[in-house]
Amino acid sequence: MGSGRLTGLRALLWVALAVLLFVVLVPPRVTAGEGWLASRGLLRRRQVRTDCLVGVRWSDGVSLRLVLRDLDGARVEVDPRVLIANPRLWHLLNAGARSSLGRGTLLCGATALRQLSERIDREPAPSRSTRAGIRRRPEGVGPGRRP
């Protein structure tokens, strides 16, 4: 048992552990468009219509998540750091949520959205843009100009 040799069973256990670790650590990919937001993991894709939201709430758990639910019963959980780091995603979600409020479908969740909006407003703009992959050019440098 403690000989230090790799047997078939041990190799299988190490591979299973590696796969499990990979599944747990790979974050879901969040995408959005006009009227929808989707989260795609390794095994499934979940999508909600942001213009038909009925509920938005914070999840109770180890990590803070924003849970969105639409009229069709679809549900998506999003890490708020993703929305903070990507202003375009936040803008699309916010526009859809405002549409839901205007239609009267969003019955609970205005407070959660307001809290997230305040958190995004408190975040300094340069750190948001660098996390989202946007880099500012130094002054005086641009197309057709030399530094």
VOLOTOR-760449 format. One record per residue (C-alpha): residue number from 0; residue in three letters; x, y, z. Coordinates in nm, 4 decimals, m for minus. Example, Ala and Ser with C-alpha at 12.3 -4.5 7.8 and 13.67 -1.06 7.14 Angstrom:
[0 ALA [1.2300 m0.4500 0.7800]]
[1 SER [1.3670 m0.1060 0.7140]]
! end
This chain:
[0 MET [0.0000 0.0000 0.0000]]
[1 GLY [0.2715 0.2535 0.0897]]
[2 SER [0.5208 0.1281 m0.1712]]
[3 GLY [0.5092 0.4550 m0.3677]]
[4 ARG [0.4257 0.2818 m0.6961]]
[5 LEU [0.1530 0.4048 m0.9247]]
[6 THR [m0.1107 0.1395 m0.9705]]
[7 GLY [m0.4089 0.1529 m1.2026]]
[8 LEU [m0.6449 0.2323 m0.9170]]
[9 ARG [m0.4241 0.5137 m0.7876]]
[10 ALA [m0.3909 0.6625 m1.1366]]
[11 LEU [m0.7691 0.6530 m1.1759]]
[12 LEU [m0.8164 0.8251 m0.8389]]
[13 TRP [m0.5651 1.1002 m0.9299]]
[14 VAL [m0.7368 1.1603 m1.2642]]
[15 ALA [m1.0788 1.1768 m1.0939]]
[16 LEU [m0.9420 1.4248 m0.8392]]
[17 ALA [m0.7932 1.6410 m1.1155]]
[18 VAL [m1.1213 1.6429 m1.3095]]
[19 LEU [m1.3185 1.7308 m0.9964]]
[20 LEU [m1.0794 2.0151 m0.9157]]
[21 PHE [m1.1069 2.1441 m1.2724]]
[22 VAL [m1.4890 2.1403 m1.2617]]
[23 VAL [m1.4962 2.3238 m0.9290]]
[24 LEU [m1.2383 2.5906 m1.0154]]
[25 VAL [m1.3412 2.6854 m1.3696]]
[26 PRO [m1.5635 2.9930 m1.3391]]
[27 PRO [m1.8783 3.0224 m1.5482]]
[28 ARG [m1.8627 3.2493 m1.8520]]
[29 VAL [m2.1174 3.5309 m1.8379]]
[30 THR [m2.2488 3.6871 m2.1582]]
[31 ALA [m2.5315 3.9298 m2.2253]]
[32 GLY [m2.7220 4.0983 m2.5010]]
[33 GLU [m3.0275 4.3186 m2.5313]]
[34 GLY [m3.2892 4.1588 m2.3104]]
[35 TRP [m3.0944 3.8505 m2.1968]]
[36 LEU [m2.8077 3.7380 m1.9720]]
[37 ALA [m2.6503 3.3917 m1.9821]]
[38 SER [m2.4050 3.1978 m1.7703]]
[39 ARG [m2.2253 2.9011 m1.9266]]
[40 GLY [m2.0416 2.6463 m1.7182]]
[41 LEU [m1.8746 2.3238 m1.8260]]
[42 LEU [m2.1915 2.1191 m1.8450]]
[43 ARG [m2.4823 2.3571 m1.8969]]
[44 ARG [m2.5871 2.7004 m2.0088]]
[45 ARG [m2.8456 2.9007 m1.8176]]
[46 GLN [m3.0143 3.2077 m1.9577]]
[47 VAL [m3.2685 3.4603 m1.8288]]
[48 ARG [m3.4578 3.7323 m2.0057]]
[49 THR [m3.3594 4.0517 m1.8283]]
[50 ASP [m3.6552 4.2383 m1.9756]]
[51 CYS [m3.8910 3.9882 m1.8041]]
[52 LEU [m3.7296 3.9546 m1.4609]]
[53 VAL [m3.9573 3.8719 m1.1684]]
[54 GLY [m3.6937 3.8537 m0.8949]]
[55 VAL [m3.3398 3.9579 m0.8151]]
[56 ARG [m3.1851 3.8661 m0.4813]]
[57 TRP [m2.8552 3.7994 m0.3101]]
[58 SER [m2.7826 3.4318 m0.2464]]
[59 ASP [m2.7037 3.2998 0.0969]]
[60 GLY [m2.3879 3.0982 0.0811]]
[61 VAL [m2.0132 3.0961 0.0990]]
[62 SER [m1.9673 3.3391 m0.1903]]
[63 LEU [m2.1932 3.6312 m0.2708]]
[64 ARG [m2.4023 3.5757 m0.5840]]
[65 LEU [m2.6768 3.7718 m0.7532]]
[66 VAL [m2.9665 3.5395 m0.8396]]
[67 LEU [m3.1858 3.6449 m1.1341]]
[68 ARG [m3.5204 3.4795 m1.2112]]
[69 ASP [m3.7461 3.5523 m1.5109]]
[70 LEU [m4.1136 3.4947 m1.5995]]
[71 ASP [m4.0403 3.1551 m1.7571]]
[72 GLY [m3.8843 3.0297 m1.4326]]
[73 ALA [m3.5277 3.0371 m1.5662]]
[74 ARG [m3.2622 3.1172 m1.3057]]
[75 VAL [m2.9040 3.2440 m1.3340]]
[76 GLU [m2.6508 3.3106 m1.0592]]
[77 VAL [m2.3864 3.5753 m1.1292]]
[78 ASP [m2.0839 3.6779 m0.9265]]
[79 PRO [m2.1181 4.0553 m0.8720]]
[80 ARG [m1.7424 4.0976 m0.9302]]
[81 VAL [m1.8029 3.9997 m1.2937]]
[82 LEU [m2.0515 4.2853 m1.3322]]
[83 ILE [m1.8208 4.5294 m1.1529]]
[84 ALA [m1.5286 4.4348 m1.3761]]
[85 ASN [m1.7309 4.4547 m1.6977]]
[86 PRO [m1.9364 4.7749 m1.7246]]
[87 ARG [m2.0994 4.6622 m2.0511]]
[88 LEU [m2.2479 4.3542 m1.8842]]
[89 TRP [m2.3768 4.5707 m1.5995]]
[90 HIS [m2.5270 4.8204 m1.8437]]
[91 LEU [m2.7131 4.5456 m2.0327]]
[92 LEU [m2.8430 4.3891 m1.7100]]
[93 ASN [m2.9457 4.7271 m1.5698]]
[94 ALA [m3.1279 4.8246 m1.8910]]
[95 GLY [m3.3192 4.4961 m1.8901]]
[96 ALA [m3.4041 4.5298 m1.5207]]
[97 ARG [m3.5347 4.8836 m1.5787]]
[98 SER [m3.7500 4.7467 m1.8592]]
[99 SER [m3.8848 4.4814 m1.6199]]
[100 LEU [m3.9607 4.7500 m1.3623]]
[101 GLY [m4.1415 4.9536 m1.6261]]
[102 ARG [m4.3530 4.6543 m1.7287]]
[103 GLY [m4.4309 4.5713 m1.3678]]
[104 THR [m4.2866 4.2185 m1.3785]]
[105 LEU [m3.9982 4.2821 m1.1367]]
[106 LEU [m4.1765 4.2412 m0.8049]]
[107 CYS [m3.8788 4.1953 m0.5741]]
[108 GLY [m3.5210 4.2894 m0.6365]]
[109 ALA [m3.5059 4.6638 m0.6837]]
[110 THR [m3.3131 4.6899 m0.3563]]
[111 ALA [m3.0537 4.4308 m0.4625]]
[112 LEU [m3.0029 4.6093 m0.7948]]
[113 ARG [m2.9704 4.9457 m0.6198]]
[114 GLN [m2.7103 4.8002 m0.3798]]
[115 LEU [m2.5111 4.6621 m0.6718]]
[116 SER [m2.5382 4.9927 m0.8573]]
[117 GLU [m2.4068 5.1798 m0.5527]]
[118 ARG [m2.1208 4.9324 m0.5216]]
[119 ILE [m2.0310 4.9800 m0.8883]]
[120 ASP [m2.0466 5.3601 m0.8484]]
[121 ARG [m1.8092 5.3438 m0.5483]]
[122 GLU [m1.5551 5.1409 m0.7476]]
[123 PRO [m1.2911 5.3678 m0.9029]]
[124 ALA [m1.3214 5.3845 m1.2814]]
[125 PRO [m0.9555 5.3059 m1.3713]]
[126 SER [m0.9561 4.9791 m1.1764]]
[127 ARG [m1.2865 4.8774 m1.3380]]
[128 SER [m1.1544 4.9414 m1.6862]]
[129 THR [m0.8242 4.7607 m1.6351]]
[130 ARG [m1.0005 4.4539 m1.4947]]
[131 ALA [m1.2324 4.4575 m1.7942]]
[132 GLY [m0.9302 4.4572 m2.0258]]
[133 ILE [m0.9495 4.8224 m2.1269]]
[134 ARG [m0.6259 5.0157 m2.1055]]
[135 ARG [m0.5964 5.3899 m2.1336]]
[136 ARG [m0.3371 5.5394 m2.3637]]
[137 PRO [m0.0882 5.7826 m2.2155]]
[138 GLU [m0.1676 6.1419 m2.3055]]
[139 GLY [m0.0291 6.2580 m2.6370]]
[140 VAL [m0.0155 5.9024 m2.7729]]
[141 GLY [m0.2664 5.7908 m3.0284]]
[142 PRO [m0.3126 5.6989 m3.3916]]
[143 GLY [m0.0761 5.9005 m3.6067]]
[144 ARG [0.1147 6.0386 m3.3056]]
[145 ARG [0.4474 5.9342 m3.1688]]
[146 PRO [0.5217 5.9172 m2.7986]]
! end
